[in-house]
């Protein structure tokens, strides 16, 4: 697959601010691209996405260089730390839920790979990915996300089902969920990504299993201009 071509088409067709991002959840140390060095300063996963999206940065990280342990757990690098697993963080510190039990239920339902099943992550702009990615993340406005959903429905029919909590939007919602289900997932974003990585109030996040990418881009190239013309006429 020509990832640069796919990236260029998505940016143009969806009028994206920044690039699509390729995510690889590596299962074996031997799959780490030769010459790619792990970052030395820990960074949050949502920040790595924005680094790739806006600044063409390719980031290799292990659990030790993922600054946000909730994000690291949501993509399979490790298990949740105890204060997240038991609900304390979301109930007592962040006041996101009404009780500890409700907060724990939120965490228990977070979609994620098996803890420890990911040994390293590569986060890269799609057009410069050094690996064959597992998930493609697009961050954009409502219309951009709508067009991707419509491109999926165009061939498969049915309806889109979005699974999100307004918490852990880039990691659990948009990476963990597509990775373990094989389905596209749409997220409304989260306060953590907004605070720490600059996700804008009017931006949404969508995770696409990499095996679906080419078909979606081809449908968008064929149909999206006509959809736009009809909508604006």
C-alpha positions as CSV (number, residue, x, y, z in Angstrom):
1,X,0.0,0.0,0.0
2,X,1.3,3.5,-0.8
3,X,0.8,5.2,2.5
4,X,1.9,8.6,1.2
5,X,-0.7,8.5,-1.5
6,X,-3.4,7.5,1.1
7,X,-2.3,10.3,3.4
8,X,-2.2,12.9,0.6
9,X,-5.7,11.9,-0.6
10,X,-7.2,12.1,3.0
11,X,-5.7,15.5,3.6
12,X,-7.1,16.9,0.4
13,X,-10.5,15.2,0.3
14,X,-11.3,15.9,3.9
15,X,-9.5,19.3,4.1
16,X,-7.6,18.1,7.2
17,X,-5.7,20.3,9.5
18,X,-2.6,18.1,9.9
19,X,-1.9,14.6,8.7
20,X,-3.5,11.2,9.4
21,X,-1.4,9.2,11.9
22,X,-0.2,5.6,11.6
23,X,-0.1,3.5,14.8
24,X,1.9,0.3,15.2
25,X,1.4,-1.8,18.3
26,X,4.5,-4.0,18.1
27,X,4.3,-7.4,19.6
28,X,8.0,-8.4,19.2
29,X,11.2,-6.5,19.8
30,X,12.4,-7.9,16.5
31,X,9.7,-5.9,14.7
32,X,11.2,-2.5,15.8
33,X,12.5,-0.8,12.6
34,X,16.3,-0.8,12.5
35,X,17.8,2.6,13.1
36,X,14.7,3.9,14.9
37,X,15.7,5.1,18.4
38,X,13.4,5.1,21.4
39,X,12.6,8.6,22.8
40,X,14.6,9.5,25.9
41,X,12.0,11.8,27.6
42,X,8.7,10.2,28.4
43,X,5.7,11.6,26.4
44,X,2.0,11.1,26.5
45,X,0.4,9.0,23.7
46,X,-2.0,11.8,22.8
47,X,1.1,14.1,22.5
48,X,2.8,11.6,20.2
49,X,-0.2,11.7,17.9
50,X,-0.1,15.5,17.7
51,X,3.7,15.4,17.1
52,X,3.1,13.1,14.1
53,X,0.1,15.0,12.9
54,X,1.6,18.5,12.9
55,X,5.4,18.1,13.1
56,X,6.2,14.9,11.1
57,X,7.7,13.3,14.2
58,X,8.1,9.5,14.3
59,X,8.0,8.2,17.9
60,X,9.2,4.9,19.1
61,X,8.3,4.3,22.8
62,X,8.0,1.4,25.3
63,X,6.0,1.4,28.5
64,X,8.9,3.2,30.2
65,X,8.7,6.2,27.8
66,X,4.9,6.5,27.8
67,X,4.3,9.3,30.4
68,X,0.6,8.6,30.8
69,X,0.1,5.1,32.3
70,X,-3.6,5.1,31.5
71,X,-2.8,5.7,27.8
72,X,-0.1,3.0,27.9
73,X,-2.5,0.5,29.4
74,X,-5.2,1.3,26.8
75,X,-2.9,0.2,24.0
76,X,-1.6,-2.9,25.7
77,X,1.8,-1.9,27.0
78,X,0.9,-2.7,30.7
79,X,-2.0,-3.0,33.0
80,X,-3.8,0.0,34.5
81,X,-2.1,1.4,37.7
82,X,-4.2,0.7,40.8
83,X,-5.6,4.2,41.1
84,X,-7.2,3.9,37.7
85,X,-8.1,0.2,38.0
86,X,-10.1,0.8,41.2
87,X,-11.7,4.0,40.0
88,X,-10.0,6.4,42.4
89,X,-8.5,8.7,39.7
90,X,-11.8,9.3,38.0
91,X,-13.9,9.5,41.1
92,X,-11.8,11.3,43.7
93,X,-9.3,13.3,41.7
94,X,-11.0,14.2,38.5
95,X,-14.7,14.1,39.7
96,X,-15.8,12.4,36.5
97,X,-18.2,9.9,38.1
98,X,-20.7,10.0,40.9
99,X,-19.2,7.1,42.9
100,X,-16.2,4.8,43.1
101,X,-18.2,1.9,41.8
102,X,-19.4,3.9,38.7
103,X,-15.8,5.0,38.0
104,X,-14.6,1.4,38.2
105,X,-17.3,0.4,35.8
106,X,-16.1,3.0,33.3
107,X,-12.5,1.6,33.6
108,X,-13.7,-2.0,33.4
109,X,-15.4,-1.3,30.0
110,X,-12.4,0.5,28.4
111,X,-11.5,-1.4,25.2
112,X,-7.9,-2.4,25.2
113,X,-5.4,-5.2,24.2
114,X,-4.2,-7.7,26.7
115,X,-1.9,-6.0,29.2
116,X,1.7,-6.6,28.2
117,X,0.8,-7.8,24.7
118,X,2.4,-4.7,23.2
119,X,6.2,-4.3,23.6
120,X,6.6,-1.0,21.9
121,X,4.6,1.6,19.9
122,X,5.5,3.5,16.7
123,X,3.5,6.6,16.1
124,X,4.2,8.3,12.8
125,X,2.6,10.5,10.2
126,X,0.9,8.2,7.7
127,X,3.0,9.3,4.8
128,X,6.3,8.6,6.7
129,X,5.4,5.4,8.6
130,X,8.4,3.1,8.9
131,X,6.1,0.1,9.6
132,X,2.9,-1.5,8.3
133,X,0.5,0.1,10.9
134,X,-2.3,-1.5,12.8
135,X,-4.6,1.5,13.2
136,X,-4.9,4.8,11.4
137,X,-6.1,7.8,13.4
138,X,-7.7,10.9,11.8
139,X,-8.4,14.0,13.8
140,X,-10.7,16.5,12.2
141,X,-13.9,18.3,12.2
142,X,-17.4,16.7,12.2
143,X,-17.6,16.7,8.4
144,X,-14.3,14.9,8.0
145,X,-15.4,12.2,10.4
146,X,-18.8,12.0,8.8
147,X,-17.3,11.5,5.4
148,X,-15.2,8.6,6.6
149,X,-18.3,7.0,8.3
150,X,-20.3,7.5,5.0
151,X,-17.5,5.9,3.0
152,X,-17.6,2.8,5.3
153,X,-21.4,2.6,5.1
154,X,-21.3,3.0,1.3
155,X,-19.9,-0.5,0.8
156,X,-21.0,-2.3,4.0
157,X,-24.4,-0.7,4.8
158,X,-25.9,-1.0,8.2
159,X,-25.0,1.6,10.8
160,X,-21.9,2.9,12.5
161,X,-21.7,2.2,16.2
162,X,-19.4,4.5,18.2
163,X,-18.1,3.3,21.6
164,X,-16.7,6.1,23.7
165,X,-16.7,7.6,27.2
166,X,-15.3,11.1,26.8
167,X,-12.3,9.6,28.6
168,X,-9.2,8.2,27.0
169,X,-10.3,9.2,23.5
170,X,-7.1,8.8,21.5
171,X,-5.8,5.7,23.3
172,X,-8.8,3.5,24.3
173,X,-11.5,4.8,22.0
174,X,-9.5,5.4,18.8
175,X,-6.6,2.9,19.1
176,X,-7.5,0.1,21.5
177,X,-11.1,-0.3,20.2
178,X,-10.3,-0.6,16.5
179,X,-7.3,-2.8,17.2
180,X,-9.2,-5.4,19.2
181,X,-12.5,-5.3,17.4
182,X,-11.4,-4.7,13.8
183,X,-14.1,-2.0,13.5
184,X,-13.8,1.7,13.0
185,X,-14.5,3.7,16.1
186,X,-15.4,7.4,16.5
187,X,-14.6,9.4,19.6
188,X,-15.7,12.8,20.8
189,X,-12.4,13.5,22.3
190,X,-11.5,13.8,26.0
191,X,-10.3,16.4,28.5
192,X,-6.9,14.8,28.9
193,X,-6.1,15.1,25.1
194,X,-7.4,18.7,25.2
195,X,-5.4,19.7,28.2
196,X,-2.2,17.9,27.4
197,X,-2.1,17.6,23.6
198,X,-4.1,20.6,22.4
199,X,-7.1,18.7,21.0
200,X,-9.5,21.4,20.0
201,X,-13.1,21.7,21.2
202,X,-14.5,21.2,17.7
203,X,-12.3,18.2,16.8
204,X,-13.3,14.5,16.8
205,X,-11.1,11.5,16.6
206,X,-11.6,8.4,14.5
207,X,-9.6,5.1,14.5
208,X,-9.6,3.0,11.4
209,X,-8.2,-0.6,11.3
210,X,-5.3,-0.4,8.7
211,X,-6.8,-3.1,6.6
212,X,-9.8,-0.9,5.8
213,X,-7.8,2.2,4.9
214,X,-7.3,1.7,1.2
215,X,-11.0,0.9,0.5
216,X,-12.2,3.9,2.5
217,X,-9.8,6.3,0.7
218,X,-10.8,4.9,-2.7
219,X,-14.5,5.4,-1.9
220,X,-13.8,8.9,-0.7
221,X,-11.9,9.8,-3.8
222,X,-14.7,8.6,-6.0
223,X,-17.7,9.9,-4.0
224,X,-16.8,12.6,-1.5
225,X,-16.6,15.4,-4.0
226,X,-20.1,14.7,-5.3
227,X,-21.4,14.4,-1.7
228,X,-19.9,17.8,-1.0
229,X,-21.3,19.4,-4.1
230,X,-24.8,18.1,-3.4
231,X,-24.6,19.2,0.2
232,X,-23.5,22.8,-0.6
233,X,-25.7,23.3,-3.7
